Amino acid sequence: MATRLIADVGGTNTRLALFDESTGEFRQVRNFTNSEHRSLAGVIEAWRAQLDEAWPEAASIAAAAPPSDGVVTMIN
């Protein structure tokens, strides 16, 4: 079982956490205001800098925007 980065990306806020598949627990849960960062990558890097454990090898990201050809563009 692996630890996975979980992201809930909205128009205003992004919530990030680590999900431990072996225990079903969320860790390192943080909420970020999107306007304080240049991009989703910037939000993730700010969160990563706060982690005190290994970087996950897998991720699941939910975004509040429609995908088009595998790309999600936030419209607000």
Biopython code that builds the backbone (N, CA, C, O; Angstrom):
import numpy as np
from Bio.PDB.StructureBuilder import StructureBuilder

atoms = [
    (1, "MET", "N", (0.837, -1.184, 0.000)),
    (1, "MET", "CA", (0.000, 0.000, 0.000)),
    (1, "MET", "C", (0.885, 1.251, 0.000)),
    (1, "MET", "O", (1.989, 1.257, 0.544)),
    (2, "ALA", "N", (0.369, 2.297, -0.621)),
    (2, "ALA", "CA", (1.151, 3.521, -0.785)),
    (2, "ALA", "C", (0.464, 4.698, -0.110)),
    (2, "ALA", "O", (-0.709, 4.645, 0.260)),
    (3, "THR", "N", (1.235, 5.748, 0.033)),
    (3, "THR", "CA", (0.685, 7.023, 0.464)),
    (3, "THR", "C", (0.449, 7.850, -0.784)),
    (3, "THR", "O", (1.294, 7.890, -1.678)),
    (4, "ARG", "N", (-0.691, 8.504, -0.846)),
    (4, "ARG", "CA", (-1.101, 9.233, -2.041)),
    (4, "ARG", "C", (-1.376, 10.699, -1.697)),
    (4, "ARG", "O", (-1.947, 10.994, -0.647)),
    (5, "LEU", "N", (-0.974, 11.614, -2.578)),
    (5, "LEU", "CA", (-1.353, 13.017, -2.464)),
    (5, "LEU", "C", (-2.804, 13.116, -2.912)),
    (5, "LEU", "O", (-3.163, 12.616, -3.979)),
    (6, "ILE", "N", (-3.635, 13.757, -2.102)),
    (6, "ILE", "CA", (-5.036, 13.991, -2.431)),
    (6, "ILE", "C", (-5.235, 15.500, -2.516)),
    (6, "ILE", "O", (-4.836, 16.236, -1.614)),
    (7, "ALA", "N", (-5.856, 15.957, -3.609)),
    (7, "ALA", "CA", (-6.093, 17.391, -3.784)),
    (7, "ALA", "C", (-7.540, 17.641, -4.180)),
    (7, "ALA", "O", (-8.107, 16.939, -5.018)),
    (8, "ASP", "N", (-8.121, 18.656, -3.560)),
    (8, "ASP", "CA", (-9.451, 19.156, -3.908)),
    (8, "ASP", "C", (-9.238, 20.603, -4.328)),
    (8, "ASP", "O", (-9.049, 21.480, -3.485)),
    (9, "VAL", "N", (-9.270, 20.851, -5.627)),
    (9, "VAL", "CA", (-8.936, 22.155, -6.174)),
    (9, "VAL", "C", (-10.219, 22.881, -6.567)),
    (9, "VAL", "O", (-10.929, 22.457, -7.478)),
    (10, "GLY", "N", (-10.505, 23.963, -5.879)),
    (10, "GLY", "CA", (-11.679, 24.783, -6.190)),
    (10, "GLY", "C", (-11.253, 26.109, -6.781)),
    (10, "GLY", "O", (-10.064, 26.353, -6.986)),
    (11, "GLY", "N", (-12.204, 26.952, -7.050)),
    (11, "GLY", "CA", (-11.909, 28.261, -7.608)),
    (11, "GLY", "C", (-11.250, 29.195, -6.621)),
    (11, "GLY", "O", (-10.481, 30.072, -7.013)),
    (12, "THR", "N", (-11.543, 29.017, -5.335)),
    (12, "THR", "CA", (-11.021, 29.903, -4.288)),
    (12, "THR", "C", (-9.954, 29.238, -3.438)),
    (12, "THR", "O", (-8.938, 29.855, -3.117)),
    (13, "ASN", "N", (-10.179, 27.979, -3.070)),
    (13, "ASN", "CA", (-9.273, 27.269, -2.167)),
    (13, "ASN", "C", (-8.843, 25.929, -2.743)),
    (13, "ASN", "O", (-9.532, 25.330, -3.568)),
    (14, "THR", "N", (-7.686, 25.482, -2.283)),
    (14, "THR", "CA", (-7.204, 24.137, -2.589)),
    (14, "THR", "C", (-6.888, 23.451, -1.275)),
    (14, "THR", "O", (-6.192, 23.996, -0.418)),
    (15, "ARG", "N", (-7.408, 22.253, -1.135)),
    (15, "ARG", "CA", (-7.130, 21.445, 0.049)),
    (15, "ARG", "C", (-6.245, 20.283, -0.369)),
    (15, "ARG", "O", (-6.536, 19.585, -1.341)),
    (16, "LEU", "N", (-5.150, 20.079, 0.382)),
    (16, "LEU", "CA", (-4.196, 19.010, 0.095)),
    (16, "LEU", "C", (-4.018, 18.140, 1.323)),
    (16, "LEU", "O", (-4.121, 18.608, 2.457)),
    (17, "ALA", "N", (-3.749, 16.867, 1.079)),
    (17, "ALA", "CA", (-3.512, 15.937, 2.178)),
    (17, "ALA", "C", (-2.743, 14.738, 1.656)),
    (17, "ALA", "O", (-2.651, 14.510, 0.450)),
    (18, "LEU", "N", (-2.198, 13.986, 2.580)),
    (18, "LEU", "CA", (-1.662, 12.665, 2.279)),
    (18, "LEU", "C", (-2.709, 11.652, 2.724)),
    (18, "LEU", "O", (-3.277, 11.782, 3.808)),
    (19, "PHE", "N", (-2.965, 10.650, 1.900)),
    (19, "PHE", "CA", (-3.876, 9.578, 2.255)),
    (19, "PHE", "C", (-3.080, 8.290, 2.346)),
    (19, "PHE", "O", (-2.421, 7.886, 1.388)),
    (20, "ASP", "N", (-3.143, 7.654, 3.496)),
    (20, "ASP", "CA", (-2.440, 6.393, 3.725)),
    (20, "ASP", "C", (-3.397, 5.256, 3.380)),
    (20, "ASP", "O", (-4.363, 5.013, 4.102)),
    (21, "GLU", "N", (-3.130, 4.568, 2.285)),
    (21, "GLU", "CA", (-4.012, 3.509, 1.823)),
    (21, "GLU", "C", (-4.077, 2.326, 2.792)),
    (21, "GLU", "O", (-5.084, 1.619, 2.837)),
    (22, "SER", "N", (-3.029, 2.111, 3.551)),
    (22, "SER", "CA", (-3.027, 0.962, 4.467)),
    (22, "SER", "C", (-3.881, 1.193, 5.704)),
    (22, "SER", "O", (-4.408, 0.237, 6.273)),
    (23, "THR", "N", (-4.028, 2.439, 6.130)),
    (23, "THR", "CA", (-4.815, 2.731, 7.337)),
    (23, "THR", "C", (-6.115, 3.470, 7.026)),
    (23, "THR", "O", (-7.001, 3.545, 7.877)),
    (24, "GLY", "N", (-6.235, 4.012, 5.824)),
    (24, "GLY", "CA", (-7.415, 4.797, 5.465)),
    (24, "GLY", "C", (-7.438, 6.167, 6.115)),
    (24, "GLY", "O", (-8.495, 6.795, 6.188)),
    (25, "GLU", "N", (-6.294, 6.644, 6.588)),
    (25, "GLU", "CA", (-6.210, 7.923, 7.291)),
    (25, "GLU", "C", (-5.626, 9.032, 6.409)),
    (25, "GLU", "O", (-4.784, 8.790, 5.544)),
    (26, "PHE", "N", (-6.103, 10.251, 6.660)),
    (26, "PHE", "CA", (-5.557, 11.443, 6.019)),
    (26, "PHE", "C", (-4.567, 12.092, 6.979)),
    (26, "PHE", "O", (-4.815, 12.176, 8.182)),
    (27, "ARG", "N", (-3.439, 12.552, 6.432)),
    (27, "ARG", "CA", (-2.426, 13.265, 7.219)),
    (27, "ARG", "C", (-2.007, 14.522, 6.462)),
    (27, "ARG", "O", (-2.273, 14.672, 5.270)),
    (28, "GLN", "N", (-1.349, 15.412, 7.184)),
    (28, "GLN", "CA", (-0.764, 16.621, 6.584)),
    (28, "GLN", "C", (-1.820, 17.436, 5.828)),
    (28, "GLN", "O", (-1.536, 18.000, 4.772)),
    (29, "VAL", "N", (-3.028, 17.493, 6.370)),
    (29, "VAL", "CA", (-4.131, 18.212, 5.721)),
    (29, "VAL", "C", (-3.893, 19.717, 5.840)),
    (29, "VAL", "O", (-3.686, 20.243, 6.933)),
    (30, "ARG", "N", (-3.928, 20.395, 4.693)),
    (30, "ARG", "CA", (-3.725, 21.841, 4.665)),
    (30, "ARG", "C", (-4.712, 22.471, 3.688)),
    (30, "ARG", "O", (-5.119, 21.843, 2.711)),
    (31, "ASN", "N", (-5.088, 23.710, 3.961)),
    (31, "ASN", "CA", (-5.966, 24.487, 3.093)),
    (31, "ASN", "C", (-5.194, 25.711, 2.612)),
    (31, "ASN", "O", (-4.557, 26.400, 3.410)),
    (32, "PHE", "N", (-5.249, 25.982, 1.313)),
    (32, "PHE", "CA", (-4.536, 27.111, 0.728)),
    (32, "PHE", "C", (-5.513, 28.005, -0.024)),
    (32, "PHE", "O", (-6.458, 27.515, -0.642)),
    (33, "THR", "N", (-5.289, 29.307, 0.027)),
    (33, "THR", "CA", (-6.053, 30.264, -0.759)),
    (33, "THR", "C", (-5.352, 30.406, -2.109)),
    (33, "THR", "O", (-4.195, 30.819, -2.175)),
    (34, "ASN", "N", (-6.055, 30.064, -3.171)),
    (34, "ASN", "CA", (-5.432, 30.028, -4.498)),
    (34, "ASN", "C", (-4.844, 31.360, -4.932)),
    (34, "ASN", "O", (-3.801, 31.387, -5.586)),
    (35, "SER", "N", (-5.496, 32.472, -4.580)),
    (35, "SER", "CA", (-5.011, 33.781, -5.021)),
    (35, "SER", "C", (-3.648, 34.149, -4.434)),
    (35, "SER", "O", (-3.009, 35.095, -4.896)),
    (36, "GLU", "N", (-3.207, 33.416, -3.434)),
    (36, "GLU", "CA", (-1.900, 33.670, -2.826)),
    (36, "GLU", "C", (-0.770, 32.926, -3.548)),
    (36, "GLU", "O", (0.390, 33.020, -3.146)),
    (37, "HIS", "N", (-1.108, 32.189, -4.611)),
    (37, "HIS", "CA", (-0.126, 31.391, -5.361)),
    (37, "HIS", "C", (-0.344, 31.600, -6.853)),
    (37, "HIS", "O", (-1.454, 31.900, -7.294)),
    (38, "ARG", "N", (0.722, 31.440, -7.620)),
    (38, "ARG", "CA", (0.647, 31.677, -9.061)),
    (38, "ARG", "C", (-0.027, 30.548, -9.821)),
    (38, "ARG", "O", (-0.552, 30.760, -10.914)),
    (39, "SER", "N", (-0.014, 29.346, -9.250)),
    (39, "SER", "CA", (-0.543, 28.189, -9.968)),
    (39, "SER", "C", (-0.793, 27.056, -8.983)),
    (39, "SER", "O", (-0.427, 27.147, -7.811)),
    (40, "LEU", "N", (-1.413, 25.994, -9.465)),
    (40, "LEU", "CA", (-1.585, 24.800, -8.636)),
    (40, "LEU", "C", (-0.224, 24.230, -8.249)),
    (40, "LEU", "O", (-0.034, 23.756, -7.129)),
    (41, "ALA", "N", (0.709, 24.281, -9.178)),
    (41, "ALA", "CA", (2.063, 23.806, -8.863)),
    (41, "ALA", "C", (2.653, 24.597, -7.699)),
    (41, "ALA", "O", (3.333, 24.028, -6.845)),
    (42, "GLY", "N", (2.400, 25.900, -7.659)),
    (42, "GLY", "CA", (2.883, 26.733, -6.558)),
    (42, "GLY", "C", (2.253, 26.349, -5.232)),
    (42, "GLY", "O", (2.922, 26.341, -4.198)),
    (43, "VAL", "N", (0.958, 26.029, -5.262)),
    (43, "VAL", "CA", (0.265, 25.577, -4.045)),
    (43, "VAL", "C", (0.896, 24.270, -3.554)),
    (43, "VAL", "O", (1.198, 24.117, -2.370)),
    (44, "ILE", "N", (1.088, 23.337, -4.484)),
    (44, "ILE", "CA", (1.649, 22.034, -4.107)),
    (44, "ILE", "C", (3.063, 22.186, -3.579)),
    (44, "ILE", "O", (3.429, 21.520, -2.611)),
    (45, "GLU", "N", (3.861, 23.039, -4.184)),
    (45, "GLU", "CA", (5.233, 23.254, -3.704)),
    (45, "GLU", "C", (5.241, 23.873, -2.306)),
    (45, "GLU", "O", (6.075, 23.506, -1.478)),
    (46, "ALA", "N", (4.329, 24.802, -2.031)),
    (46, "ALA", "CA", (4.241, 25.396, -0.687)),
    (46, "ALA", "C", (3.878, 24.321, 0.334)),
    (46, "ALA", "O", (4.431, 24.291, 1.433)),
    (47, "TRP", "N", (2.959, 23.451, -0.026)),
    (47, "TRP", "CA", (2.569, 22.353, 0.859)),
    (47, "TRP", "C", (3.722, 21.367, 1.045)),
    (47, "TRP", "O", (3.998, 20.919, 2.158)),
    (48, "ARG", "N", (4.383, 21.039, -0.054)),
    (48, "ARG", "CA", (5.505, 20.094, -0.002)),
    (48, "ARG", "C", (6.609, 20.588, 0.934)),
    (48, "ARG", "O", (7.235, 19.799, 1.640)),
    (49, "ALA", "N", (6.837, 21.897, 0.930)),
    (49, "ALA", "CA", (7.877, 22.472, 1.799)),
    (49, "ALA", "C", (7.532, 22.287, 3.276)),
    (49, "ALA", "O", (8.422, 22.326, 4.126)),
    (50, "GLN", "N", (6.242, 22.083, 3.592)),
    (50, "GLN", "CA", (5.810, 21.895, 4.977)),
    (50, "GLN", "C", (5.808, 20.426, 5.404)),
    (50, "GLN", "O", (5.696, 20.136, 6.595)),
    (51, "LEU", "N", (5.931, 19.504, 4.459)),
    (51, "LEU", "CA", (5.860, 18.081, 4.790)),
    (51, "LEU", "C", (7.060, 17.639, 5.609)),
    (51, "LEU", "O", (8.189, 18.073, 5.380)),
    (52, "ASP", "N", (6.788, 16.771, 6.563)),
    (52, "ASP", "CA", (7.881, 16.204, 7.351)),
    (52, "ASP", "C", (7.950, 14.697, 7.132)),
    (52, "ASP", "O", (8.379, 13.951, 8.012)),
    (53, "GLU", "N", (7.526, 14.260, 5.953)),
    (53, "GLU", "CA", (7.604, 12.848, 5.593)),
    (53, "GLU", "C", (7.827, 12.726, 4.089)),
    (53, "GLU", "O", (7.832, 13.727, 3.372)),
    (54, "ALA", "N", (8.008, 11.515, 3.625)),
    (54, "ALA", "CA", (8.361, 11.271, 2.226)),
    (54, "ALA", "C", (7.293, 11.767, 1.260)),
    (54, "ALA", "O", (6.098, 11.736, 1.555)),
    (55, "TRP", "N", (7.751, 12.220, 0.109)),
    (55, "TRP", "CA", (6.867, 12.690, -0.950)),
    (55, "TRP", "C", (6.157, 11.480, -1.557)),
    (55, "TRP", "O", (6.811, 10.479, -1.852)),
    (56, "PRO", "N", (4.851, 11.543, -1.750)),
    (56, "PRO", "CA", (4.115, 10.412, -2.301)),
    (56, "PRO", "C", (4.444, 10.163, -3.773)),
    (56, "PRO", "O", (4.857, 11.078, -4.486)),
    (57, "GLU", "N", (4.261, 8.934, -4.217)),
    (57, "GLU", "CA", (4.531, 8.582, -5.609)),
    (57, "GLU", "C", (3.278, 8.586, -6.470)),
    (57, "GLU", "O", (3.368, 8.416, -7.686)),
    (58, "ALA", "N", (2.106, 8.775, -5.863)),
    (58, "ALA", "CA", (0.847, 8.778, -6.606)),
    (58, "ALA", "C", (-0.004, 9.947, -6.125)),
    (58, "ALA", "O", (0.198, 10.468, -5.029)),
    (59, "ALA", "N", (-0.962, 10.351, -6.963)),
    (59, "ALA", "CA", (-1.838, 11.465, -6.604)),
    (59, "ALA", "C", (-3.225, 11.250, -7.181)),
    (59, "ALA", "O", (-3.402, 10.576, -8.196)),
    (60, "SER", "N", (-4.205, 11.842, -6.507)),
    (60, "SER", "CA", (-5.576, 11.934, -7.001)),
    (60, "SER", "C", (-5.984, 13.392, -6.844)),
    (60, "SER", "O", (-5.948, 13.939, -5.742)),
    (61, "ILE", "N", (-6.375, 14.021, -7.957)),
    (61, "ILE", "CA", (-6.698, 15.440, -7.930)),
    (61, "ILE", "C", (-8.112, 15.645, -8.486)),
    (61, "ILE", "O", (-8.429, 15.221, -9.598)),
    (62, "ALA", "N", (-8.942, 16.301, -7.689)),
    (62, "ALA", "CA", (-10.282, 16.681, -8.124)),
    (62, "ALA", "C", (-10.281, 18.188, -8.352)),
    (62, "ALA", "O", (-9.860, 18.950, -7.481)),
    (63, "ALA", "N", (-10.748, 18.619, -9.517)),
    (63, "ALA", "CA", (-10.755, 20.047, -9.846)),
    (63, "ALA", "C", (-12.171, 20.486, -10.213)),
    (63, "ALA", "O", (-12.901, 19.769, -10.897)),
    (64, "ALA", "N", (-12.542, 21.675, -9.748)),
    (64, "ALA", "CA", (-13.867, 22.233, -10.004)),
    (64, "ALA", "C", (-13.877, 22.976, -11.337)),
    (64, "ALA", "O", (-14.121, 24.180, -11.401)),
    (65, "ALA", "N", (-13.604, 22.221, -12.392)),
    (65, "ALA", "CA", (-13.601, 22.782, -13.743)),
    (65, "ALA", "C", (-13.717, 21.624, -14.734)),
    (65, "ALA", "O", (-13.278, 20.514, -14.433)),
    (66, "PRO", "N", (-14.292, 21.862, -15.894)),
    (66, "PRO", "CA", (-14.434, 20.780, -16.872)),
    (66, "PRO", "C", (-13.115, 20.492, -17.588)),
    (66, "PRO", "O", (-12.408, 21.419, -17.985)),
    (67, "PRO", "N", (-12.781, 19.204, -17.754)),
    (67, "PRO", "CA", (-11.566, 18.869, -18.511)),
    (67, "PRO", "C", (-11.830, 18.953, -20.017)),
    (67, "PRO", "O", (-12.954, 18.749, -20.476)),
    (68, "SER", "N", (-10.798, 19.249, -20.757)),
    (68, "SER", "CA", (-10.870, 19.278, -22.210)),
    (68, "SER", "C", (-9.563, 18.746, -22.753)),
    (68, "SER", "O", (-8.510, 19.350, -22.545)),
    (69, "ASP", "N", (-9.616, 17.633, -23.442)),
    (69, "ASP", "CA", (-8.420, 16.985, -23.991)),
    (69, "ASP", "C", (-7.369, 16.720, -22.924)),
    (69, "ASP", "O", (-6.177, 16.895, -23.175)),
    (70, "GLY", "N", (-7.800, 16.293, -21.720)),
    (70, "GLY", "CA", (-6.874, 15.948, -20.655)),
    (70, "GLY", "C", (-6.312, 17.127, -19.896)),
    (70, "GLY", "O", (-5.432, 16.951, -19.054)),
    (71, "VAL", "N", (-6.800, 18.337, -20.174)),
    (71, "VAL", "CA", (-6.312, 19.546, -19.507)),
    (71, "VAL", "C", (-7.484, 20.199, -18.763)),
    (71, "VAL", "O", (-8.593, 20.297, -19.289)),
    (72, "VAL", "N", (-7.216, 20.639, -17.541)),
    (72, "VAL", "CA", (-8.217, 21.348, -16.763)),
    (72, "VAL", "C", (-7.804, 22.815, -16.679)),
    (72, "VAL", "O", (-6.694, 23.130, -16.249)),
    (73, "THR", "N", (-8.693, 23.703, -17.088)),
    (73, "THR", "CA", (-8.428, 25.142, -17.027)),
    (73, "THR", "C", (-9.477, 25.764, -16.107)),
    (73, "THR", "O", (-10.678, 25.662, -16.357)),
    (74, "MET", "N", (-9.009, 26.405, -15.048)),
    (74, "MET", "CA", (-9.912, 27.079, -14.134)),
    (74, "MET", "C", (-10.422, 28.344, -14.813)),
    (74, "MET", "O", (-9.631, 29.167, -15.273)),
    (75, "ILE", "N", (-11.744, 28.500, -14.875)),
    (75, "ILE", "CA", (-12.298, 29.603, -15.638)),
    (75, "ILE", "C", (-12.640, 30.832, -14.810)),
    (75, "ILE", "O", (-13.026, 31.863, -15.360)),
    (76, "ASN", "N", (-12.502, 30.731, -13.491)),
    (76, "ASN", "CA", (-12.794, 31.921, -12.667)),
    (76, "ASN", "C", (-11.506, 32.431, -12.148)),
    (76, "ASN", "O", (-11.483, 33.429, -11.426)),
]
sb = StructureBuilder()
sb.init_structure("model")
sb.init_model(0)
sb.init_chain("A")
sb.init_seg("    ")
for serial, (resi, resn, name, xyz) in enumerate(atoms, 1):
    if name == "N":
        sb.init_residue(resn, " ", resi, " ")
    sb.init_atom(name, np.array(xyz, "f"), 0.0, 1.0, " ", f" {name:<3s}", serial, name[0])
structure = sb.get_structure()
